[in-house]
């Protein structure tokens, strides 16, 4: 995944109404378009979670007692940055509308594989 900071530049973190015609332009089916956006949003969410945990693991301190809590200003700033990011669904919708999401159908791929073997 490319750096999330550059990927979300210019995306408004608030929810806004969308023109249905732009969402169905490629698939001609709103449910299919939403399924594609949903799958991409799940991928983004997993990537964000992995990236956040990787960055926070750098600050992990191993201690024997549970009561010791270490506050690190850098760790807090990283967490705040990820909290301010647009929702993964908003990011995925923006990617889809801009044509940056590639989708294919499993049965089409299987048919293409069969055709290439014959």
C-alpha positions in Angstrom: 0.0 0.0 0.0 1.3 3.5 -0.8 1.7 5.9 2.0 -1.8 6.7 3.4 -0.9 10.4 3.9 -0.6 11.0 0.2 -3.5 8.7 -0.6 -6.0 10.7 1.4 -4.9 14.2 0.4 -7.9 16.2 -0.6 -10.5 13.7 0.6 -13.2 15.4 2.7 -13.5 13.4 6.0 -17.2 14.2 6.3 -19.9 12.2 4.6 -21.5 13.8 1.5 -24.2 12.9 -0.9 -23.1 11.1 -4.1 -24.6 11.0 -7.5 -25.9 7.5 -8.1 -25.2 7.7 -11.8 -21.5 8.1 -11.2 -21.4 5.1 -8.9 -23.2 2.9 -11.5 -21.3 4.1 -14.6 -19.0 1.1 -14.7 -21.3 -1.7 -13.4 -24.7 -0.5 -14.3 -25.8 -2.0 -11.0 -25.8 0.0 -7.7 -25.5 -3.1 -5.6 -22.6 -4.4 -7.5 -20.8 -1.0 -7.2 -21.4 -0.9 -3.5 -20.1 -4.5 -3.1 -16.9 -3.4 -4.9 -16.6 -0.3 -2.7 -17.2 -2.4 0.4 -14.5 -4.9 -0.5 -12.0 -2.1 -1.1 -13.0 -0.4 2.1 -12.2 -3.6 4.0 -8.8 -3.8 2.4 -8.1 -0.2 3.3 -9.2 -0.8 6.9 -6.9 -3.8 7.3 -4.0 -1.9 5.8 -4.6 1.1 8.1 -4.8 -1.2 11.1 -1.6 -3.0 10.2 0.2 0.3 9.5 -1.0 1.8 12.8 0.1 -1.2 14.8 3.4 -1.3 13.1 4.1 2.4 13.9 2.9 2.0 17.5 5.0 -1.2 18.1 8.1 1.0 17.7 7.1 2.6 21.0 6.2 -0.6 22.9 7.8 -0.9 26.3 7.9 -4.3 28.0 7.3 -4.0 31.7 6.5 -6.5 34.4 3.7 -4.6 36.1 0.4 -3.7 34.5 0.0 -0.5 36.5 2.9 1.2 34.8 1.6 3.3 31.9 4.0 5.1 29.7 2.7 8.1 27.7 4.7 9.1 24.7 3.8 12.3 22.9 4.8 10.9 19.5 2.6 7.8 20.1 -0.3 10.1 20.9 0.2 12.2 17.8 0.3 9.1 15.6 -3.0 7.9 17.1 -4.6 11.3 16.6 -3.5 11.4 13.0 -5.2 8.0 12.3 -8.3 9.1 14.1 -8.6 12.2 11.9 -8.3 10.2 8.6 -11.4 9.8 6.5 -13.4 6.6 7.0 -12.1 3.7 4.8 -15.5 3.7 3.1 -15.1 7.3 2.1 -11.5 6.6 0.8 -12.8 3.5 -1.2 -15.7 5.5 -2.6 -13.4 8.3 -3.8 -11.0 5.7 -5.3 -13.9 4.0 -7.1 -15.3 7.3 -8.5 -11.9 8.3 -9.8 -11.4 4.9 -11.5 -8.6 3.8 -9.3 -10.2 0.5 -8.2 -9.7 -2.5 -10.3 -12.3 -5.2 -10.1 -12.7 -8.6 -11.8 -15.1 -11.4 -11.4 -14.0 -14.8 -10.3 -16.0 -16.7 -12.9 -14.6 -14.5 -15.7 -11.0 -15.2 -14.5 -11.8 -19.0 -14.5 -13.3 -18.8 -18.0 -10.3 -16.8 -19.3 -8.0 -19.5 -17.8 -10.0 -22.3 -19.4 -10.0 -20.5 -22.8 -6.2 -20.0 -22.7 -5.6 -23.7 -22.0 -7.6 -24.8 -25.0 
